[in-house]
Each structure stands twice: as C-alpha cells, then as structure tokens.
C-alpha cells in the first residue's frame, strides 16, 4: 500500500515538472525540492481537498497546495456543476468573486473569473479586496447563482483559500459541496481546463461603488439606538484594527455614518498587508493579535478595542476591566451580551415577535441561550458552520415559522440582520460599538455589563483546547483519537458523572451527520470533540456554569485536566 502511495506521489511530482502545461516558475520551485522526499510526499500524496465549502492550504506548487492550477481545477468543477444542475437562465445570473489581502489573492480571483468566463459563465469582480460578508450580501443583491471568496480567513500568512457560496448567500450546503467535489475529482488532466479567450472578456464584469454603498446601508439599518450613539459619540473612544485585512474601509465608514466620531485605527495594521505586519496568527481570538490595539487603547484611554480578521467575518473585542487592564472577551461572552442587547432593544421598541428565535451552534455555550429563553425567545442549535445558520434564516423566510433575531458561534462569528447569510464582522463591529456605548451611557464599561449579566444568569465559562497534528501521520492520529472516544464509554470526568453522550456522526437531533461527540455532565457542564474543518486540528470544547466565577473556574480546570491526561495517554 505504502509502495503504491510512494509511486503515485512521485509520478505526480514528475508530471508537474515535465508537463509543458505548468509554467517555468512552478517547475523551478519543484526542482528545488527534488532531494526532499518528505516534502514531495506532502505536496503530492493527495489533491487539496474541497471540504464543506471549499479549499484551504499553503500557497505553493503541488496537488495538495493552493496555486493557480488547483484554483483553476476547483473553478472548472464549480462551473461544470452549475452547467449541469441549473437552467440556462440560472447559469446566466453569474458568479460574484471577492478576495482578501493575502499573497496571490488577486491572482486567484482573476484565475477564477477567467475560468468561469471560459466556461460561458458571467463573473462579477470587485476592483480590489472586499470582505467576506459583502460577498455574501452581493450574491443575493445581484441575484447571482453563486459566489466565491478567495481567503484563508485567520490562518498564517503562507495560507490562502477558496470558499464557495450558493444563490442564498450562504456557503454551499453539504449536498452541493459533495456534488462539486465529485466534479472536481473527475478532472485528472489540468491541461484540459479551458482558458479565457478574447471574446470571453465581456463575461468578466467589474462592480461599482454603488454595490459597496448598498452593503453599508444594509449594515446601518441594523442599528437599534442611533440617538444614543449621537449622544455619546464625541466622548466614547474606540480603537479599531483590521489586522491588515479587508475590514478597514467598510467598518470605519459604517461606524462614521451611524455617528461614532472617535475611532482610532492601529496605524501599523491599517493598510492591507499579506504578511500581517508581523503578526504570526491574525486571529482576533488570539490576544497577541490585539497587542498593538491594547497598547494604543491604554495610551488614548479608549473604552473599547475591536479587531477583525483578514476577511472580516470574525470580530474580537478587548475591554477595560475594573483593574484598569484590558481583557479579551470570548466569542461566547460577546454572543451572549449581543443576544441580551438585541432582545432588550427590540422589546423597548415593541418589535420582539412571539415567534422570535436565536440560532447558535452545538459547540456554543448556553449563556446566550439562557438569556433568550428567559425572554421567551426560542433557541435552535445547528452544526458548526455558519451556513447552517444561513439555512435556518432561509427556512424562516420561506415558512414564516420563526423570526430570526440573532445568530452566532463561539468562534467569534455573529450575524445581526439577514442582509448576509454568513457571519459579518462589519455589522457585528457596529452593534458591539453601539452596545458598549449603551453601557457607557449608564456609567458602565462593557466588562461591567458582562458581570451584571453573570450576576443575573450565572457565571458561564468556556475554554477550547486545540491539538495540532499535521501531515499524513497527524490526520491518522486525529482519526484514532476520535475513534478511541467513540469506542470507549466515558462515565466520569474529574469525579463528575457523564449523564448523556451525543454522537452527531449518527445524524441525530434532525441534524446532518457530523464528526462531533458531545458529553453532558451531571452538574450542567459539557465537553465536545470535533476535528477542525479548515486546519489540521482536533478541538476540545469545554463549557460550564457556576454560581460564582471561582466555582466555574474549578469546573473548567477539572474537565481540562481530564482531557489533557487522556490525550497524553493516546499520543
């Protein structure tokens, strides 16, 4: 078996060097690794997988990498799916393409547009980088059949990616993703992928500024208390960093147009930079990514620090605590606070409907859910992946069964409104700023507002443990660990009884099958295990609730100890 695998990847490697289809730069890069069999193996042992919504990988030559050739192949597969599964009228609606600030993002955008055009499919492109939520909005605003965004979200600088959206503005659902994957996998000969001709140029259409304005207006329409913003605008200070990504222009514009006057931008991280101004991991979940913002906030006496990831679908927040230091809020904390703020605001305006619903993922804590339930708002749990929240929004609009109030996931993704069908860092930044301004008007910081909610609903604490395991061996080890948990019943975690176990791989709770295990403990805590869909990681999620912060911390500590001890035995 291993001999066959070796023959296969070496054969592919030689083909890329010898085939005249591949350019000289690609061949030169590959020749440099001719004595490094491990590197050759990693680049060619498989095709870069089109996962639940697209590709993500290291930018370099090879079938298991992202480059102009693997982007062309993915696009040809998408084009074939559209041609085979839609009417001529639907096909003619075209595909919208956006990209972020990463290395090769513009080139991959143009490769995508040119391949679609060569297949007779119209491609809408922007003149420069745009956010992922604007792409989601534009698909529906332009009545396109699909969308593509070139981004690797918050991954390190050497990565890029390719995400596919369908006509509803959400990332493609598993059935469509699987069908596109089949089309891609059927493409063995890269040289057969069509290239654009002169006549096809009419099919590549540049979008104008009016499309940006339409998106910003949709974001602004979600503001709840505009008068409040205007009342505190001169004194309330916000430090913002787009982490060198796409959020700079739209977020500053949106904040300004709703009334915020005191927005201070981290200068080193303001402009697009594929190297992220030296930030190793441009992820607003990581406090290190906010270091410069926090230093600036201390210097300026800012009330709030907001950071968005490179494609601007995730938002991180740092707030001043009672000690005067700045603390990074978790995605669960932000989501819970936004749930409370939105519901209270709608109630104040008599706009909270009886069939209102909050949507969250199965690995998101119960903080927001408990707040929603206390206000007679239904709570729906969906699988990890914002497309499942988008799917529910579409269902609500079709059936009027529920009214969407808010949707979020623990990994810093939030959507207020239904203008987009993916997490939106622009609208989330505006609403977080408004919420912080609301507490400011009451003489409270956002942190004090959080403690107020904890005192009312209980102290919720969460932690995520990420186990990174790269390469073939890493992938095998991740599967082995999940298999161990499936095959061995867990009855206790740190002296606390496990009262229920859910294996979402069986397709339970009216949800699609997913490689997730979740354990519910006697004291109301839970722990979940799932492999990342975009990175070589196995994630362990812990969520607890305690009467005090100390009790909650002790519960976290106990479950974390159980996980670490178990991992140590298995690796």
C-alpha positions in Angstrom: 0.0 0.0 0.0 2.8 2.4 1.0 4.8 1.4 -2.1 1.7 2.3 -4.2 1.3 5.6 -2.5 5.0 6.5 -3.0 4.8 5.6 -6.7 1.7 7.7 -7.0 3.0 10.9 -5.5 6.4 10.6 -7.2 4.6 10.1 -10.5 2.5 13.3 -10.0 5.6 15.2 -9.0 7.5 14.2 -12.1 4.4 15.1 -14.3 4.3 18.6 -12.9 8.0 19.1 -13.8 7.8 17.5 -17.2 4.4 18.6 -18.5 4.6 21.8 -20.7 1.3 23.0 -19.3 2.9 24.0 -16.0 4.9 27.3 -16.0 8.6 27.5 -15.5 8.3 29.2 -12.2 6.3 26.3 -10.8 8.8 23.8 -12.2 11.7 25.7 -10.8 10.1 25.6 -7.3 9.6 21.9 -7.6 13.1 21.1 -8.8 14.5 22.7 -5.7 12.8 20.0 -3.5 13.9 17.0 -5.6 16.1 15.7 -2.7 13.4 16.2 -0.1 11.1 13.2 -0.4 9.1 14.1 2.7 8.2 17.5 1.1 7.4 15.9 -2.2 5.1 13.4 -0.5 3.3 16.1 1.4 2.7 18.2 -1.7 1.5 15.3 -3.9 0.2 12.5 -1.8 -3.3 13.7 -2.4 -5.3 16.5 -4.0 -6.1 19.5 -1.9 -9.5 18.6 -0.5 -12.6 20.6 -1.4 -14.1 20.4 2.1 -17.5 21.5 3.3 -17.2 24.9 1.5 -14.0 25.0 -0.5 -10.2 24.8 -0.4 -7.7 26.0 2.1 -4.0 25.3 2.0 -0.4 26.5 1.9 0.5 28.6 -1.2 3.0 26.6 -3.2 3.3 24.2 -6.1 1.7 20.7 -5.9 -1.7 19.0 -5.9 -2.0 19.3 -2.1 -1.4 23.0 -2.2 -3.2 26.1 -3.3 -1.9 27.6 -6.5 -3.3 28.9 -9.8 -3.7 25.3 -11.1 -5.6 23.9 -8.1 -7.8 27.1 -8.2 -8.5 26.6 -11.9 -9.4 23.0 -11.2 -11.8 23.9 -8.4 -13.4 26.6 -10.6 -13.8 24.2 -13.5 -15.5 21.8 -11.2 -17.8 24.5 -9.9 -18.6 25.6 -13.5 -19.4 22.1 -14.5 -21.7 21.7 -11.5 -23.5 25.0 -12.4 -23.9 24.0 -16.1 -25.2 20.5 -15.3 -27.5 21.4 -12.4 -29.1 24.8 -13.3 -31.1 26.1 -16.2 -29.7 28.4 -18.8 -31.4 31.3 -17.2 -30.0 30.5 -13.8 -26.5 30.0 -15.2 -26.7 33.4 -16.8 -27.1 35.0 -13.4 -23.4 34.6 -13.0 -21.0 34.2 -10.1 -19.7 37.0 -7.8 -16.0 36.8 -6.7 -14.3 38.7 -3.9 -10.8 38.4 -2.3 -8.8 39.4 0.7 -5.3 40.8 1.2 -3.3 37.6 1.2 -0.5 36.6 -1.1 -1.9 35.6 -4.5 -5.4 36.6 -3.6 -5.9 38.9 -6.6 -4.3 36.4 -8.9 -6.5 33.6 -7.7 -9.6 35.9 -8.1 -8.7 36.5 -11.7 -8.0 32.8 -12.4 -11.4 32.1 -11.0 -13.1 34.8 -13.1 -11.2 33.8 -16.3 -12.0 30.1 -15.9 -15.7 30.8 -15.3 -15.8 33.1 -18.4 -14.1 30.4 -20.5 -17.0 28.1 -19.5 -19.5 30.7 -20.6 -20.4 31.9 -17.1 -20.5 35.6 -16.2 -18.1 36.6 -13.4 -18.6 39.7 -11.3 -15.4 41.0 -9.6 -14.5 44.0 -7.4 -11.8 46.5 -8.2 -9.9 45.5 -5.1 -10.2 43.5 -1.9 -13.6 43.1 -0.2 -14.9 41.5 2.9 -16.5 38.0 3.0 -19.8 39.4 4.3 -20.0 41.8 1.4 -19.6 38.9 -0.9 -22.4 37.0 0.8 -24.6 40.2 0.5 -23.6 40.8 -3.1 -24.6 37.2 -4.2 -28.2 38.0 -3.3 -28.2 41.7 -4.1 -27.0 40.9 -7.7 -29.2 37.8 -7.9 -26.2 35.6 -8.8 -26.3 31.9 -8.9 -23.2 31.5 -6.8 -20.2 33.3 -5.2 -16.5 32.7 -4.5 -14.3 34.4 -2.0 -10.5 34.0 -2.0 -9.4 33.9 1.6 -7.9 31.7 4.3 -9.6 33.7 7.0 -7.3 34.0 10.0 -4.7 31.4 9.0 -1.0 32.3 9.0 0.5 34.3 6.1 1.6 31.2 4.0 -2.1 30.1 3.5 -4.8 31.0 1.2 -8.2 29.5 0.4 -11.3 29.4 -1.8 -14.8 29.4 -0.4 -18.0 28.8 -2.5 -21.4 30.3 -1.8 -24.7 29.5 -3.3 -27.6 31.7 -4.5 -28.9 32.2 -1.0 -25.7 33.9 0.0 -24.6 31.1 2.4 -21.7 28.8 1.9 -22.7 25.7 -0.1 -24.5 23.1 1.9 -23.1 19.6 2.1 -25.1 18.1 -0.7 -23.9 20.8 -3.2 -20.4 20.7 -1.7 -20.3 16.9 -2.3 -21.5 17.3 -5.9 -19.0 20.0 -6.6 -16.3 17.7 -5.1 -17.3 14.9 -7.5 -17.0 17.3 -10.4 -13.5 18.4 -9.3 -12.3 14.9 -8.6 -13.3 13.9 -12.1 -10.7 16.4 -13.6 -7.5 14.4 -14.0 -5.8 16.4 -16.7 -5.1 20.0 -15.8 -4.3 20.9 -19.4 -7.9 20.2 -20.4 -9.2 23.1 -18.2 -10.4 25.8 -20.5 -8.7 29.2 -20.5 -10.3 32.6 -21.3 -10.4 33.8 -24.9 -10.6 37.4 -26.1 -14.3 37.1 -26.8 -15.0 35.9 -23.2 -13.7 39.2 -21.7 -17.3 40.6 -21.9 -18.2 37.9 -19.3 -15.9 39.4 -16.6 -17.8 42.4 -15.2 -16.3 45.0 -12.8 -18.6 46.0 -9.9 -19.0 49.7 -8.9 -19.1 51.7 -5.7 -22.9 51.5 -5.6 -22.5 47.9 -4.6 -20.4 48.9 -1.6 -23.0 51.5 -0.6 -25.8 49.0 -0.8 -24.0 46.8 1.6 -23.2 49.6 4.1 -26.8 50.8 4.0 -27.9 47.3 4.9 -25.5 47.2 7.8 -26.6 50.7 9.1 -30.2 49.6 9.1 -29.5 47.2 12.0 -28.6 50.0 14.4 -31.1 49.9 17.4 -30.4 53.2 19.3 -29.0 55.8 16.9 -29.9 58.7 19.2 -27.8 57.0 21.9 -24.8 56.9 19.6 -25.1 60.5 18.8 -25.3 61.5 22.5 -22.0 59.8 23.4 -20.2 60.0 20.1 -17.8 62.8 21.0 -16.5 61.2 24.2 -16.8 57.5 23.6 -13.5 56.2 22.2 -13.0 53.1 20.0 -9.6 51.6 19.0 -10.0 49.5 15.8 -7.7 47.2 13.9 -8.5 45.4 10.7 -5.3 43.3 11.3 -4.1 44.4 7.8 -7.2 42.9 6.2 -10.4 43.9 4.4 -12.3 45.5 7.3 -10.6 48.9 7.4 -12.7 50.8 4.8 -16.2 49.3 5.4 -16.0 49.3 9.2 -14.7 52.8 9.5 -17.3 54.0 7.0 -20.1 52.3 8.8 -19.1 53.5 12.3 -18.7 57.0 11.0 -22.1 57.0 9.2 -24.0 55.8 12.2 -22.5 58.6 14.3 -19.3 57.4 16.0 -16.7 60.2 15.9 -13.9 58.9 17.9 -12.5 55.9 16.1 -8.7 55.5 16.4 -7.1 53.0 14.0 -3.9 51.0 14.8 -1.6 52.6 12.1 0.7 49.6 11.7 -2.3 47.3 10.9 -4.4 49.7 8.9 -3.3 49.0 5.4 -3.6 45.7 3.5 -0.5 43.6 4.1 -0.2 39.9 3.2 2.4 39.5 6.0 0.0 41.0 8.6 2.6 43.5 9.9 4.5 40.6 11.5 1.5 39.1 13.3 2.0 35.3 13.2 -1.6 34.4 13.6 -4.0 37.2 12.5 -6.9 35.8 14.6 -8.9 38.1 16.8 -9.4 35.0 19.1 -5.7 35.3 20.0 -4.9 38.1 22.4 -1.5 38.5 20.8 -3.2 39.8 17.6 -4.7 42.6 19.7 -1.4 43.6 21.5 -0.9 46.8 19.5 -4.5 47.7 19.7 -4.5 47.3 23.5 -1.3 49.4 23.9 -2.9 52.2 21.8 -6.1 51.9 23.8 -4.2 52.4 27.1 -2.4 55.4 25.5 -5.6 57.0 24.3 -7.9 56.0 27.2 -10.2 54.1 24.8 -13.3 52.4 26.0 -13.3 49.6 23.5 -10.9 47.7 21.2 -12.3 46.0 18.1 -10.3 43.7 15.8 -11.5 41.9 12.7 -9.7 39.0 11.0 -8.4 39.4 7.4 -11.6 38.6 5.6 -13.7 40.5 8.2 -16.1 37.8 9.1 -14.8 37.4 12.7 -14.6 40.1 15.4 -12.6 40.1 18.6 -13.1 42.6 21.5 -10.9 43.8 24.3 -12.4 45.8 27.2 -11.1 47.7 30.2 -11.7 45.7 33.4 -12.2 47.0 36.9 -8.4 46.7 37.4 -7.7 49.1 34.5 -6.2 46.3 32.3 -7.8 45.2 29.0 -9.3 41.7 28.8 -10.2 39.9 25.6 -13.8 38.7 25.7 -14.6 35.3 24.3 -16.9 34.6 21.4 -19.4 33.1 23.8 -19.3 36.2 26.0 -19.8 38.6 23.1 -22.5 36.5 21.6 -24.4 36.3 25.0 -24.1 40.0 25.5 -25.3 40.8 22.0 -28.2 38.4 22.5 -29.3 40.4 25.6 -28.7 43.8 23.9 -30.6 43.0 20.8 -33.6 41.4 22.6 -33.8 44.2 25.1 -33.6 46.8 22.3 -36.4 45.0 20.3 -38.6 44.8 23.4 -38.0 48.5 24.0 -39.3 49.3 20.5 -42.1 46.7 20.8 -40.6 44.8 17.9 -39.8 41.5 19.5 -42.2 39.0 17.9 -43.8 36.0 19.6 -42.1 33.6 17.2 -38.6 35.1 17.6 -35.6 32.7 17.5 -31.9 32.7 18.4 -29.7 30.3 16.4 -26.4 29.0 17.8 -24.1 26.1 17.1 -23.8 22.9 19.2 -20.4 23.9 20.5 -21.5 27.4 21.6 -22.2 27.9 25.3 -25.6 28.3 26.9 -25.0 31.9 28.0 -27.0 33.5 25.1 -29.4 30.6 25.1 -30.4 31.1 28.7 -30.9 34.8 28.2 -33.0 34.1 25.1 -35.2 31.6 26.9 -35.7 33.9 29.8 -37.2 36.4 27.3 -39.4 33.8 25.7 -37.2 33.6 22.6 -36.8 30.1 21.1 -33.3 28.7 20.7 -32.2 26.5 17.8 -29.0 24.5 17.8 -27.2 23.8 14.5 -24.0 22.1 13.5 -20.7 24.1 13.4 -20.5 26.2 10.3 -22.4 29.4 9.7 -24.0 28.0 6.6 -26.3 26.1 8.9 -27.4 29.3 10.5 -28.0 30.7 7.0 -30.0 27.7 6.1 -32.4 28.4 9.0 -32.8 32.0 8.0 -33.8 30.9 4.6 -36.3 28.4 6.0 -37.8 31.1 8.3 -38.3 33.4 5.4 -40.0 30.6 3.3 -42.3 29.3 6.1 -42.7 32.3 8.5 -42.4 29.6 11.2 -39.9 31.7 13.2 -38.5 35.3 13.1 -34.7 35.5 13.1 -33.3 37.6 15.9 -29.7 36.8 16.0 -27.2 34.0 15.2 -23.7 33.3 16.4 -21.0 30.8 17.0 -18.3 30.6 19.7 -15.5 31.2 17.2 -16.2 35.0 17.1 -18.8 34.9 14.3 -22.0 36.9 14.6 -24.8 38.0 12.2 -27.3 40.7 13.1 -29.9 41.1 10.4 -30.4 38.9 7.3 -28.7 41.1 4.7 -25.8 38.5 4.7 -26.0 34.7 5.2 -22.6 34.4 6.7 -21.0 35.9 9.8 -20.5 39.6 9.3 -17.7 41.4 11.0 -18.9 44.8 9.8 -22.4 44.7 11.3 -21.1 43.0 14.4 -18.5 45.7 14.9 -21.2 48.4 14.6 -23.5 46.6 17.1 -20.7 45.8 19.5 -19.7 49.5 19.5 -23.4 50.5 20.0 -23.8 48.0 22.9 -20.6 49.3 24.5 -21.8 52.9 24.0 -25.1 51.9 25.7 -23.3 50.7 28.8 -21.0 53.8 28.7 -24.2 56.0 28.8 -25.1 54.2 32.0 -21.7 54.8 33.5 -20.5 51.2 33.0 -17.8 49.5 30.9 -18.7 46.6 28.6 -16.8 44.4 31.1 -19.1 45.6 34.0 -22.1 45.0 31.8 -20.9 41.4 31.4 -20.6 40.9 35.1 -24.1 42.4 35.5 -25.4 39.6 33.2 -23.4 36.9 35.0 -24.8 38.0 38.3 -28.3 37.7 36.8 -27.9 34.4 34.8 -24.9 32.6 36.4 -21.2 32.6 35.6 -20.6 30.9 32.3 -17.0 29.9 31.5 -15.6 28.2 28.4 -12.3 27.0 27.1 -11.2 25.4 23.8 -8.2 23.1 23.6 -6.7 22.8 20.1 -4.5 19.9 19.3 -2.5 20.5 16.1 -1.4 17.3 14.2 0.0 17.9 10.7 0.6 15.7 7.7 -0.4 12.1 7.0 0.5 10.9 10.5 -1.4 13.7 12.1 -4.5 13.1 10.1 -4.4 9.4 11.2 -3.8 10.3 14.8 -6.8 12.7 14.8 -9.0 9.8 13.5 -7.5 7.4 16.1 -8.3 9.8 19.0 -11.9 10.3 17.9 -12.3 6.5 17.4 -11.0 6.0 20.9 -13.7 8.2 22.4 -16.4 6.5 20.3 -15.3 3.0 21.2 -14.8 3.7 25.0 -17.7 4.8 27.1 -16.9 7.9 29.2 -18.7 7.7 32.5 -16.9 10.2 34.6 -14.9 13.4 34.0 -12.9 14.6 37.0 -15.3 12.9 39.5 -18.4 14.3 37.8 -20.8 11.8 36.2 -21.5 11.9 32.5 -25.3 11.7 32.2 -25.6 11.8 28.4 -23.5 11.4 25.3 -24.4 12.6 21.8 -22.7 11.2 18.7 -23.6 13.6 15.9 -22.0 11.2 13.4 -25.2 9.2 13.7 -27.3 12.1 12.3 -29.2 12.9 15.5 -31.5 15.8 16.6 -32.7 16.4 13.0 -29.2 17.5 12.0 -26.9 16.2 9.2 -24.2 13.7 10.2 -21.1 15.4 11.6 -17.9 14.1 13.2 -18.7 15.5 16.6 -19.0 13.9 20.1 -20.6 15.8 23.0 -20.7 14.8 26.6 -23.2 16.2 29.1 -22.2 16.2 32.8 -24.4 15.9 35.9 -23.5 19.5 37.0 -24.7 21.1 33.8 -21.2 21.3 32.2 -20.4 19.8 28.8 -17.5 18.8 26.7 -17.4 18.3 22.9 -14.8 16.9 20.5 -14.6 17.7 16.7 -11.8 17.9 14.1 -11.4 21.4 12.5 -12.9 21.6 9.0 -10.1 24.0 7.8 -7.0 23.2 9.8 -5.1 20.1 10.9 -6.5 20.4 14.4 -8.6 18.4 16.8 -10.7 20.7 19.0 -12.0 20.0 22.5 -14.7 22.5 23.7 -15.5 22.9 27.4 -18.5 24.9 28.7 -19.5 25.2 32.4 -21.8 27.4 34.6 -21.3 28.2 38.2 -23.0 30.2 40.9 -19.7 32.1 41.3 -16.7 32.7 39.0 -14.5 30.6 41.2 -16.8 27.6 41.0 -17.0 27.9 37.2 -13.2 28.1 37.0 -12.8 25.0 39.1 -15.2 23.1 36.8 -13.2 24.2 33.8 -10.0 23.1 35.5 -11.3 19.7 36.2 -12.6 18.9 32.7 -9.4 20.3 31.2 -7.3 18.1 33.4 -9.3 15.0 32.2 -8.7 16.0 28.5 -5.0 16.6 29.0 -4.5 13.3 30.8 -6.4 11.4 28.2 -4.5 13.0 25.3 -1.2 12.2 27.0 -2.1 8.5 27.1 -3.2 8.4 23.5 -0.2 10.3 21.9 
